[in-house]
Amino acid sequence: MSDSNTVVEIIDAIDAYLSHLGLADDKRRRLRARVLDAEPADRRAALDLLHNELESAHVEPELEADDRKLMGRLHDSYPKLRHERETRPPTAGALRSAAMPPLNRWPMSPADIDRRPWRLLPWMGRSNHGLSKSVPSRLKSVVRWRQTLLALMVAFPAAGAAAYMATVLPHRGATVLETFILAAAFMLFAWILVGFWTALSGFFVLWRGDRYLVCSDPPSGPPPRKPPVDGDARTAIVMPIYEEDVTRTFAGLRAIYESVQATGRLEEFDFFVLSDSVKPDTVIAEENAWAESCRTLDAFGRLFYRRRRARVKRKSGNLADFCRRWGGHYRYMIVLDADSIMAGNTLTALVDRMQANPGAGLIQTPPTAVNRDSVLARVQQFATRVYGRMFAAGLHFWHLDNAHYWGHNAIIRIEPFMAHCALPRLPGSGALSGDILSHDFVEAALMRRAGWGVFIAYDLPGSYEEVPPTLLDELGRDRRWCQGNIQHIRLLFSDNLAPAHRALFANGVMAYTSAAIWFVFLLLSSIEAVMEALRTPDYFPVAGALFPAWPVWQPIWALSLFVATLVVLFLPKILGVVMIIAKGKQREFGGVGNLVASTLIEIVLTSLLAPIRMLAHTRFVFTTLSGKQVKWNSQQRADAQVPWSRALRFHIWGMLLALGWGAVLLWYTPGFAPWLAPILVPLIIAPAITVLTSRADLGIWLRRHDLQLIPEERHAPAELARVVELEAGAPAEAGFAEAVVDPVINALHIGMQGHDRSLTAAITEYRQLLSERALDNGPDALDADEQRRLLADPQRMRWLHTEVWAQAPSAWRAWLAERPAAASTQDSPRAV
């Protein structure tokens, strides 16, 4: 050692480096002493000595030299990782092999979906492309009878309402304009009647039960407890993610893991995090969170993580990639979203129901919305809790084994899913072509087409999700869903689909086009009113008539039609409240008074939001049909208040439209303006509605006064409470800078990349220049894309880590400071 300053600098560097490694106190002191006794000449020499000591302390001759160096840094932070690596050969690098199970590849070819409606015409030569007819279940006759009944109960009242409306119109539907008005009215009445009968049937199902419920108990009673599921019937719990809040995602996954463990059936399940994230900080945070979760849960070999390098077909492609690689290991997979939370008892119940129903291909649970505090989210949480299960039971009643799949919180039989449910790209150009975006409905239809039942287990509790916290976030999600649902127009005439799933495709299309139909209906009605105000009445429309035809206006007819519409819209909500009170569960919602008040708040707010959603959805429909593609970005899930400026920018054109529309009506036909006031006023004050409903403090105030209260808030299930606890106690997320500096995070990331890659000279030179710029100027000198390129290069990340510690440039000194030493046991959490 040359001088005292160098000695001090070397000692500080060694202490800082060792402080990141999570070593026991005695081992830390021994390593420090050995390095200093060798009298290194500078920081680089000290770092080399330290790496050699770490490598020699854990000799694993079967590993390559680079892997031994990485494992030397990782061993003390993740001691159980070595045991997991020893169970399989390091075919893709030691750590990458430990993060994923051995491959068990199965083929998964895209399904053949006929997109041409003219093939339904007999003279065009319908082609089945080798498809067998859909194999019906024992429920075929029941489903056909129920769905025929539903069609009649929708069609006849809708036609009657449209005919009754014709009596209200000035010309009794005799003009072209009024014909279009009546056609739009018929479709709207039919749309709301579907929801009405679904809710009404769900009310009676929840009240009396349904013998066709998919369950695990035979009619004679519950079966004896089964032994653990055999190796051929194991279940994978898969969570595809893309640029999510890493802390929240892994908190939810840990809560689910612990809940399954508490059931005593953990050996039946494996867990997979399937990432499509691309932002450098997110990637590092995910890798670190995975490793920390495995260490904390002792889950190496059961909790796996993979990040795809190519985001093909988004979520559906991610799931298909999992099935092709590892589907052969499992009989079932349970699909989760990043915000999903499911109780262990619910997960095991799903497996038991699949085992007891060998003809079931998919069982969907109805998730309850939870964990948000904004006014909008709280209102939606209340609505899903009071009315949601009733609608789910109604969907079960009408569809039985032809039910919905919502893409998450559901169990799927993997073998038929792989054989029949891979999705093709839709040929052509424009928004209705390309990848199938709303893949869940299509996968359910293909599963049923292959003869496997798709059910809704409406009776299963313990299934939760989170909703967008603000109206703008909700509409951003709806913009993506709109394009996906409208794509179903191309799939309505696919070969051999069950009639129920054709209806579900049409229902998905109507979910957004109904807004455009409503908008057109209101616009045409306004035009009719203005034209009647401007037109000179013709009292003798028939030549030679002896008596005039006086125009007659019957306000009571219009009012009665309006009241009937309100009954259809709001009776299901009243029935939901009645159900709760009749079953004595009102205390869980704050008592009868607060339950009724909360329902009234929900009805008022929903009524205010309906015109705003209508206008937004109308715009989405027309932009989609015009061919404009939408970007599927990550979702905002945490509460965040919308600024007034953002709300005003988003709603300004709707406000101007409503003001102009209202002014025209008031000028030409003031008697008609009050009928449209419930539509136009919310559009005018839309920014205020958006901002106020995004406020979490108002939502918390409602909760404190037992308004918009749900049972999961009064008595929080263990899984939900655990998520909150884990989020509150989580350390700061690691990012790109930590991946360069922290010895453990750097080794973890490099190891997760697998073997070093052979690169062209030009790419190698470019990435080396990036590394040198980062070394000289710090992590902020690179943009996100440049950081991503470095992260994908194990050689450059290894070099940059070494040089930062060896040279200690000023741009990195803030990250090189010594961290608090870890506790003196290996099982203690490592400082991150």
Secondary structure as UniProt FT lines:
FT   HELIX           4..19
FT   TURN            20..22
FT   HELIX           25..37
FT   HELIX           43..57
FT   TURN            61..62
FT   HELIX           65..74
FT   TURN            75..77
FT   HELIX           80..85
FT   TURN            86..87
FT   TURN            91..92
FT   HELIX           94..99
FT   HELIX           117..120
FT   HELIX           122..124
FT   TURN            129..130
FT   TURN            138..139
FT   HELIX           140..166
FT   TURN            167..168
FT   TURN            170..173
FT   HELIX           176..208
FT   TURN            211..212
FT   TURN            219..220
FT   HELIX           231..233
FT   STRAND          235..241
FT   HELIX           246..262
FT   TURN            263..264
FT   HELIX           266..268
FT   STRAND          269..275
FT   HELIX           280..297
FT   TURN            300..302
FT   STRAND          303..307
FT   HELIX           314..326
FT   HELIX           327..329
FT   STRAND          332..335
FT   TURN            338..339
FT   STRAND          341..342
FT   HELIX           344..356
FT   TURN            358..359
FT   STRAND          360..364
FT   STRAND          368..369
FT   HELIX           375..383
FT   HELIX           384..388
FT   HELIX           389..399
FT   TURN            400..401
FT   STRAND          410..413
FT   HELIX           414..420
FT   TURN            431..432
FT   HELIX           439..449
FT   TURN            450..451
FT   STRAND          453..456
FT   TURN            458..459
FT   STRAND          463..465
FT   HELIX           471..486
FT   HELIX           487..491
FT   TURN            492..493
FT   TURN            495..496
FT   HELIX           499..534
FT   TURN            543..544
FT   HELIX           555..582
FT   TURN            583..584
FT   HELIX           586..589
FT   HELIX           592..625
FT   TURN            626..627
FT   HELIX           644..668
FT   TURN            670..672
FT   HELIX           673..684
FT   HELIX           686..693
FT   HELIX           696..704
FT   TURN            705..706
FT   HELIX           711..714
FT   HELIX           718..728
FT   HELIX           736..741
FT   HELIX           743..752
FT   HELIX           761..777
FT   HELIX           779..781
FT   HELIX           784..791
FT   HELIX           794..807
FT   HELIX           810..812
FT   HELIX           813..816
FT   TURN            826..827
//
